[in-house]
Structure formats: C-alpha cells, structure tokens
Amino acid sequence: MPFPFKKSWPAWLLWAALLALLVLDWRGSTPHQRFAEPPPLALGNGPAADAGHCSLAPQK
C-alpha cells in the first residue's frame, strides 16, 4: 500500500515550520498591555504633532 501523503510532504513541512515560528514568537514576546495605549479619539489631548508629513508642509 503506497503512502498517501508522499506528494504533500512539502505542505506538511510548511505548516510545521509556520506553527514552530508562531510558537517561538508567542513564547518570546512580552504580554500586551492594552491599558497603556492612548484612547482612540483623543482629540485635543497631549502635545501637537511636530514630526511627520504634516510638519513638512510649506509655510505660507
């Protein structure tokens, strides 16, 4: 009886490598602190933006 997964071993290898990378990333990363982020609509709070494409606009 022939081995049924003989042609699909590259797919199994790909999924195994992907799963291994996900496990390594999960174990090596720090936990997410969801309350350390700014609120999504913080209008008027905090310092004004002084860098980025908006600050490079020509002055009139």
N, C-alpha and C positions, 0 to 999 in steps of 0.2 A: 504494500500500500504506500503510495507516494506521500510525502509530507505536504500538506495543503498550503502551508504558509511559506513555501520556498521562494516564491516570487515577491512576496510582500515584506521580506525582512528589512529592506531599507526604510519602509514606512514605520515598522515597529521600532527600528533604531532611532528614527527621527523623533517619534513620540516619547521614547525613553529618555533621549537627550534633553528634550524640551521639559519633561517632567523633572529631571535632575536639576536643570538650571532654575526652574521655579522653586524647588525645594531649597537650593542653595541661596537664592535671593531672599526667600522668606525668612530663613534662619539667620542670615547675616544682616538684615535690615533692622533699624530701630522701629519701635512702635509709633504709629501715627498719633499725634496729639491734636485731636480735632478742635479743641477749645483754644488752641494757641494761634488760630488763624483770625484775620480780621473779618468783620461781618461783610456779607456780600454787597450790601448797599450802604457803605459808609460815606454818605455824601456830606462834605464839609468837615469831616473828621481827619485829623492828622495833618502832617505837612504837605504842602503842594508839591506836585511832581517837578523836579528840577533836572531831569535827565530823560533821554529817550527822543523819539522823533518829534514830539510836540515842542520840546525846548529848542530844537534846531530850526524852527520856522524863522524866516527873515523878519526883522523888526521894522515896523513902519514908522 
